[in-house]
Amino acid sequence: MSSLSADSIQPAPPAAAPANPRDHVESFARGLAILCAFGPDRPKMTLSDAARVTGLQRSAARRFLLTLCDLGYAVQTDRWFALTPRVLELGYAYLGSLRFPELIEPYLTGLTRELGESSSAAVLDGTDIVYVARSAAPQRLMALSLGVGTRLPAHATSMGQALLATLSDDEVRVRYGRAPLQGFTPATITDVGRLLERLATVRRDGFALNDQELEFGLRSVAVAVPGKGQRQAVALNVATNAARVSHEEVMRRILPAIREAAAQCARAVALLG
């Protein structure tokens, strides 16, 4: 049985507070908290649910939920509130600014067709990765459904380790502090010191190999496409079934293909300037 569930995935870390507290709009932050409270494990909520999850007073949660309904981002049916497809506009605004998906998707599709395995692309957000593109193979590997916008812990994923390796050790320490890292399987790295050792290996080798650190039976390999200027680095990965695809086959057949796809993506991203 998988050790990973929707409940085990942590929400996005809060952004750093502005230098001047007067620049922080608390009511806006609360509204975003309500919006982010919805997810795979909470597709709909009652007023009481929203207040409990966000820590807001019921009266405040009610105002924010009704405002989302007025704006078309949520809908109320009896005592239940749910998001509407209009929320996708918020995510697509970000993806549109990246221009990554439209560039990367053909390469992911090519990888999946060539290798018969699922491939994905993600960017780093705090201590999570966020999927920005995906090409799924027919077989389903993970217990958790994956798609654009899915967040997973960076320290326990190949794409996360590939992206963290683009940062300095000091930057990684700042992101994680002194708290232990969440474990998902016995193979998960749960110590920042060990994580830094792994990242040094990733930098040296130019790829990250993850062997059942996030979920039993899942083996994946990732390569980062470095960022430039204000553009974020993005990582590509291919995920396989550990019982079906050996470590040797990953290194012999899959790694060269994903390296070539990453190199092609890097050239395409460079054309954006």
Secondary structure, DSSP 8 states (H G I E B T S, - for coil): --S--GGGS---------SSGGG--HHHHHHHHHHHH-BTTBSEE-HHHHHHHHT--HHHHHHHHHHHHHHTSEEEETTEEEE-GGGHHHHHHHHHHH-HHHHHHHHHHHHHHHHSSEEEEEEEETTEEEEEEEE--SS---SS---TT-EEEGGGSHHHHHHHTTS-HHHHHHHHTTS----SSTTS---HHHHHHHHHHHHHHTSEEEESSSSTTEEEEEEEE--BTTB--EEEEEEEETTTS-HHHIIIIIHHHHHHHHHHHHHHHHTT-
